[in-house]
Amino acid sequence: MSTKARPLIGVSTYLEAGTRWRGWELEAALLPSGYPRLVQRAGGLAAMLPPDAPEHAAATVARLDALVVAGGPDVEPVRYGAERDPRTGPPARERDAWELALIEAALAARKPLLGICRGMQLLNVALGGTLVQHLEGHAEVVGVFGRHPVKPVPGTRYAAIVPEEASVPTFHHQCVDRLGAGLVPSAHAEDGTVEAVELPDDAWVLGVQWHPEMGEDVRVMRALVEECRRR
């Protein structure tokens, strides 16, 4: 790839029924604009990846330079062998199946991969980990992002990207419980919650629990774009 080329970054999306705009009410593939804008600000070209048949995931990933799994609804607990907590949201089974297939394809192809919020949780589940289904203190009211500091773990990829403690935009009520195979924590909140995970090899796999698309700091996304250019 030319150093001047804009790497193609695929970003997974919602699929929502009954979406209304300008008098229309239709099923829609949705992606908050912060995601493509973050990719663009970091020097990449964003492509939306709405839910598709899981058997198409490998071919889709093959056409990308990197994959971003976006935030969204709770992962269905059956995916990690748990009973549903009453506070867990309704399932998004089509999206779960598609994004798990995308993650597995990206890992198999060793494509750079960034999981954001739900995306980090799904990465953990894809590697055999589990989730805490309800966590207090990391979400405001629906529609309002909070902020809290996260501290990097020295020696990790995340710490090389953001070496200092940083205040990040956050909205989540679930988090990593048992880590998936090979994953290591690379940032924590003040209460000890794992806020970033990564694979400690050259595959460039990172998950962050917060929402960088809602802030001004582009360093994590820029690191993903730079890794694409390096390759």
C-alpha positions as CSV (number, residue, x, y, z in Angstrom):
1,M,0.0,0.0,0.0
2,S,1.3,3.5,-0.8
3,T,2.0,5.6,2.2
4,K,-0.4,8.2,0.8
5,A,-3.3,5.7,0.3
6,R,-6.2,5.9,2.7
7,P,-6.6,2.4,4.3
8,L,-10.1,0.9,4.0
9,I,-11.5,0.5,7.5
10,G,-14.7,-1.5,7.8
11,V,-17.0,-0.6,10.7
12,S,-19.8,-2.8,11.8
13,T,-23.3,-1.3,12.1
14,Y,-26.7,-1.6,13.8
15,L,-29.7,-3.0,11.9
16,E,-32.8,-1.4,13.3
17,A,-36.5,-1.8,12.4
18,G,-39.0,1.1,12.5
19,T,-36.4,3.8,12.0
20,R,-38.0,7.1,11.1
21,W,-36.6,10.0,9.1
22,R,-38.3,12.7,6.9
23,G,-41.6,10.9,6.9
24,W,-40.2,7.4,6.2
25,E,-40.3,4.4,8.6
26,L,-38.0,1.6,7.4
27,E,-35.5,-0.9,8.6
28,A,-32.1,0.8,8.4
29,A,-28.5,0.0,8.8
30,L,-27.2,2.7,11.2
31,L,-23.9,3.9,12.4
32,P,-23.4,7.0,14.6
33,S,-21.5,9.5,12.5
34,G,-18.7,9.7,15.1
35,Y,-17.4,6.4,13.9
36,P,-16.7,7.3,10.2
37,R,-15.6,10.8,11.2
38,L,-13.0,9.3,13.6
39,V,-11.7,7.0,10.9
40,Q,-11.5,9.9,8.4
41,R,-9.8,12.2,11.0
42,A,-7.2,9.5,11.5
43,G,-6.5,9.2,7.8
44,G,-8.6,6.2,6.9
45,L,-11.5,5.5,4.5
46,A,-14.6,4.2,6.4
47,A,-16.9,1.5,5.0
48,M,-20.1,0.5,6.7
49,L,-20.6,-3.3,7.3
50,P,-24.2,-4.0,8.1
51,P,-25.2,-7.5,9.3
52,D,-24.8,-10.1,6.6
53,A,-24.7,-13.9,6.5
54,P,-21.8,-15.1,8.7
55,E,-20.4,-17.2,5.8
56,H,-19.6,-14.0,4.0
57,A,-17.4,-12.6,6.8
58,A,-14.0,-14.0,5.5
59,A,-14.5,-12.6,2.0
60,T,-15.6,-9.3,3.5
61,V,-12.5,-9.0,5.8
62,A,-10.3,-10.0,2.9
63,R,-11.2,-6.8,1.1
64,L,-10.5,-4.6,4.1
65,D,-7.3,-3.2,5.5
66,A,-8.6,-3.3,9.1
67,L,-11.8,-4.0,11.0
68,V,-13.6,-1.9,13.6
69,V,-16.4,-3.5,15.6
70,A,-18.6,-0.7,16.9
71,G,-20.5,-0.2,20.1
72,G,-24.1,-1.2,20.5
73,P,-26.5,-3.5,22.4
74,D,-25.6,-6.1,24.9
75,V,-24.1,-9.4,23.7
76,E,-26.6,-12.2,24.2
77,P,-25.4,-14.1,27.3
78,V,-25.9,-17.5,25.7
79,R,-22.9,-16.6,23.6
80,Y,-20.7,-17.0,26.7
81,G,-22.7,-19.7,28.5
82,A,-24.6,-17.5,31.0
83,E,-28.2,-17.1,32.0
84,R,-29.6,-13.7,31.1
85,D,-29.6,-11.2,33.9
86,P,-32.9,-9.2,34.1
87,R,-30.8,-6.0,33.5
88,T,-29.3,-7.3,30.3
89,G,-30.9,-5.7,27.2
90,P,-32.8,-7.5,24.4
91,P,-30.7,-9.7,22.1
92,A,-29.4,-8.6,18.7
93,R,-28.8,-12.1,17.4
94,E,-28.2,-11.2,13.7
95,R,-25.6,-8.7,14.7
96,D,-24.0,-11.0,17.3
97,A,-23.6,-13.7,14.6
98,W,-22.2,-11.4,12.0
99,E,-19.8,-9.6,14.2
100,L,-18.5,-12.8,15.8
101,A,-17.8,-14.1,12.3
102,L,-16.1,-10.9,11.3
103,I,-13.9,-11.0,14.4
104,E,-13.0,-14.7,13.8
105,A,-12.2,-13.9,10.1
106,A,-10.0,-10.9,11.1
107,L,-8.1,-13.0,13.7
108,A,-7.6,-15.8,11.2
109,A,-6.3,-13.4,8.6
110,R,-4.3,-11.4,11.1
111,K,-5.9,-8.2,10.0
112,P,-5.7,-5.2,12.4
113,L,-8.8,-5.2,14.6
114,L,-10.2,-2.6,17.0
115,G,-13.2,-3.3,19.2
116,I,-15.1,-0.4,20.7
117,C,-17.3,-0.9,23.8
118,R,-19.6,-3.8,22.7
119,G,-16.8,-4.6,20.1
120,M,-14.3,-5.1,22.9
121,Q,-16.8,-7.3,24.8
122,L,-17.5,-9.3,21.7
123,L,-13.8,-9.8,21.1
124,N,-13.5,-11.2,24.6
125,V,-16.4,-13.5,24.0
126,A,-15.1,-14.7,20.6
127,L,-11.9,-15.8,22.4
128,G,-13.8,-17.7,25.1
129,G,-14.1,-15.0,27.7
130,T,-17.2,-14.0,29.8
131,L,-18.9,-10.7,30.7
132,V,-20.2,-9.0,33.9
133,Q,-23.8,-8.4,32.9
134,H,-24.4,-5.3,35.0
135,L,-21.9,-2.8,36.4
136,E,-22.7,0.4,38.3
137,G,-21.1,3.8,37.7
138,H,-20.0,3.6,34.1
139,A,-23.1,4.9,32.4
140,E,-25.2,8.0,32.7
141,V,-28.8,8.2,31.6
142,V,-29.6,6.8,28.1
143,G,-28.3,9.2,25.5
144,V,-25.7,10.9,27.7
145,F,-22.1,9.9,27.7
146,G,-20.1,10.3,30.9
147,R,-16.3,10.6,31.4
148,H,-13.8,8.9,33.6
149,P,-10.1,8.4,33.7
150,V,-8.4,5.2,32.4
151,K,-4.8,4.2,33.3
152,P,-2.7,2.3,30.8
153,V,-0.8,-0.8,31.8
154,P,2.9,-0.2,31.2
155,G,4.5,-2.2,28.4
156,T,1.3,-2.8,26.5
157,R,0.4,-1.7,23.0
158,Y,-2.2,0.7,24.4
159,A,0.4,2.3,26.7
160,A,2.6,2.9,23.7
161,I,-0.2,4.7,22.0
162,V,-1.5,6.7,25.0
163,P,1.2,6.6,27.7
164,E,-0.6,8.8,30.2
165,E,-3.8,8.5,32.3
166,A,-6.6,9.9,30.1
167,S,-10.2,11.0,30.6
168,V,-12.4,9.1,28.1
169,P,-16.0,9.3,26.9
170,T,-17.9,6.3,28.4
171,F,-21.3,4.6,28.4
172,H,-21.6,1.0,29.3
173,H,-23.2,-1.2,32.0
174,Q,-21.3,-4.4,31.2
175,C,-17.6,-5.3,31.2
176,V,-15.1,-8.0,30.8
177,D,-15.2,-10.7,33.5
178,R,-13.0,-13.7,32.6
179,L,-10.5,-12.8,29.9
180,G,-10.6,-14.7,26.6
181,A,-7.7,-16.8,25.5
182,G,-4.5,-14.8,24.9
183,L,-6.0,-11.4,25.8
184,V,-4.2,-9.2,28.4
185,P,-5.6,-6.1,30.1
186,S,-4.0,-2.9,28.9
187,A,-5.9,-0.2,30.7
188,H,-8.1,0.0,33.9
189,A,-10.6,2.4,35.4
190,E,-10.1,3.7,38.9
191,D,-12.4,1.0,40.3
192,G,-10.3,-1.8,38.6
193,T,-12.6,-2.4,35.7
194,V,-10.7,-3.6,32.6
195,E,-11.0,-0.8,30.1
196,A,-8.8,-2.1,27.3
197,V,-7.6,-5.5,26.2
198,E,-5.2,-6.7,23.5
199,L,-3.4,-9.6,22.1
200,P,0.4,-9.3,22.9
201,D,1.7,-10.2,19.5
202,D,2.2,-8.6,16.1
203,A,-1.4,-9.1,15.0
204,W,-2.5,-5.6,16.2
205,V,-5.7,-6.6,18.1
206,L,-7.0,-4.0,20.6
207,G,-10.3,-3.4,22.4
208,V,-11.3,-0.3,24.3
209,Q,-14.4,-0.1,26.6
210,W,-14.9,3.6,26.0
211,H,-16.1,5.5,23.0
212,P,-13.2,7.3,21.2
213,E,-15.7,8.4,18.5
214,M,-17.3,10.7,21.0
215,G,-14.1,12.5,21.9
216,E,-11.3,14.5,20.3
217,D,-8.4,12.0,20.9
218,V,-7.7,10.2,17.6
219,R,-4.5,8.4,18.8
220,V,-6.1,4.9,19.0
221,M,-7.7,5.1,15.6
222,R,-4.6,6.8,14.1
223,A,-2.5,3.9,15.4
224,L,-4.8,1.4,13.6
225,V,-4.5,3.4,10.4
226,E,-0.7,3.6,10.7
227,E,-0.5,-0.1,11.2
228,C,-2.4,-0.6,8.0
229,R,0.1,1.7,6.2
230,R,3.0,-0.2,7.7
231,R,1.7,-3.4,6.3
